[in-house]
Amino acid sequence: GEMKPLEVFQAIGALLKRKSEGPAANAYDHAKEFIQRVCPKDKVLKNVLADVLYDEGVWNIPALQLEAYGGKADLKGSLNFGGKEPAYGFEGAFHGVDLGLFLGRQDAAQKVLEGALDLKGSLSSTGRGPEALTGQGEWTLARGQFLTFDLKDSLSAIAPFEDIGKIAPSLKAFDSMNFAWKIFEGKVTTENLLVKS
């Protein structure tokens, strides 16, 4: 019904008596750091279902379902600790995630945007660091709101839109935001950003 990811991960590490050398040790530390960033110490996941298969340094996860931050996730992937560098790949979707709750999970100042997020795509990496990460997918944010700036201020600086404040006193809130995204060589790019308001 409920679990704290960091506690479970540490318990599994103790149970398996992880090696202190080699890529597996680095991968363990990297995974722990990732879990701490995504799910702080007291964060609880609900209704977790995980199918896990292990064979010669490779963890295959044909199904991972959970509820967190007001939404649901349906994922699958693998972790490979058998090579010189740890490698992983995941794909799937998140539905109805409270983006404001997620962004502000460790620091309220990071809550720059809010709304109900649907996110789908894939991520893979061989090694550590953002340069090793690749991925692509789609982002849809419904009933959203910018918290740190008002789009009206930016638009009114463009001559044809200088009177937009008379029509709309604020453009912080919007109906939806959609775009395709890619991650490659440490950069995130977006295509066809569409905001409906």
N, C-alpha and C positions, 0 to 999 in steps of 0.2 A: 504493500500500500504506500509506504513512504520510505525514503532513504536519504542519507546525507552522503553525496558522492565522494567527498574527500575521505571520510571515515571508512567507507567501503573500499576505496582504492588502497589506503594504507593497510587495511586488514588483509587484502589479497596479497600485497607486497610482502607482508610478514609471513603469511601462510606459505608462499612460494619460495621464501628465503632467497630473494633476488641476489644475483651475482654482483659483486662490487666493482667489476671491471668489464670492459667491452661495451659494445653498442647498446646492449640491453639495459645496463645501468644508466647510461645517458638518456635512453628513451624513457625509463621510469621517472627520472627527475624532470624531464621535459613534459611528460604527461601530467605529473603532479602539479607543476607550475601552471599548465593550461587549465586544469580542473579548478585550481584556486582562483584563477582570473574569471572563469565563466560562472562558477558556483562558489561564492565565498563561504567561509567556515560553517555558518548556520543555515545555509540554503538547503531546502528540502525539495527533492524531486518526488513526484507522486505517480502511482500506477506504472511502475517501471517493469518493462518486459524486455529481456535480453536473451537472445540465442547466441551462444559463444562456442566456437570450435577451435581447439588448439592442436597444432601439428608442427613440430620441429622449428620452433621460434616464430611461427606465424599464427596470429590470432585472427580468425575469420568471424565476423559478426553479421550473419545473414539477416538479423532483425533486431532493431533497438527502438522501442517505443517508450515514451515518457511524457509527463505533463510538468511544465515549469513556467514561471513568469506569466501565468494566466493562459498559456497556450499548450499545444501538443506538438510533439516531434515524432517523425517516422523516418528512421535512418537505417543504413546498412553500410558495411565497410570492412576494412582489414588493417591490421598492424603487423609489420614484418620486422622482427628484430634479428633476423638471420644474416643480414649483409653487413658491410662495413659501416653503413649509416642506417639508422632506423628509417623505415618508410611506412607511410600510411595513406589510405584513401577512403573517403566517405562520400556518400551521396544520399539525398533524401529531401525532406521538406519539413518546415515549421509552419504551423497554422495558428493564427489568432494570438500571437505573442504580444504582450503588453510591452511595447518598445521603451516607453518611459521608465517602467519598472526595471527592465533589463539594463538600460544605460545608466541608471542611478543606483545600481546594485552595490557599488562600493563607495561612490562619491556622488552626492546629489548634484554637484556642479557639472557632471558629465551628462545629465539629463537635458539634452539640447533639442530633442524631438520626441513626440509621443504619438501613439496611435496603435491600431491593431495590425500587426505585421504578419504577412504570409511571405515566406522565403523558401525558394527551392533552388537546388543546384548541387554541385560536386566540388570537393576539395581534395588535393593530393599533395604529398611532399616527400622528398627524399633528403634527409638531413635536417638541420636546424636552421632557424632564422627565416625572416619573411621572404628572402630571395628564393628560397627553395619551394615556396608555396605556389601552387597553381590552382585555378578553379574558374567556374563560370556558373551563371544561374540567372534567376529573375527575382525581383523585389516588388512587392505590392504592399503599400501602407494605406489603410482605410481610416477615415475619421481622424486625420492627423492634425498636428499643430506644431509650428516652429516655436520654440520657447526662448531662443536667444536673439532672434531678429525678426523683423517684419518685412516680408517680400514687397509690400507697398513702398517702403522707403527706397529700395533698390530700383523698382520700376519707375517711380516718380522722378528719378534722376535722368531718365531718358525723355527727350523732348516730347514725343507724341503722347507720352503717358504722364506728363507732369501734373495733370488735374485728376489723376486716379483717386486721390484722397477724398475728392468730393463724392465719388461713386461708392467707394469702399473705405471706411475709416481704418480698417485693418485687414491684412491678408495673412495673418498668422495661421488661421485655421484653414484647412482644405479638405475636400472630400476624399481624394485619393492621390497617391504618388506611385508611379510605375516606372521601372527601368530594367534593362538587362545589365549584368555586371560581369566583369572578368578580373581575375587576379593573375599577374604574370610579372616575374622579375622584381618583386617587391612593390608593385604598383597596382592600384585598384582603378579600373576604368569603367565608365558607364556609357550606355548608348540609349538614345531615344528617351531621355528623361521627360516624363509627362506628368504635370500636376494639374488636377481638375479641382476647381473651386467654384 
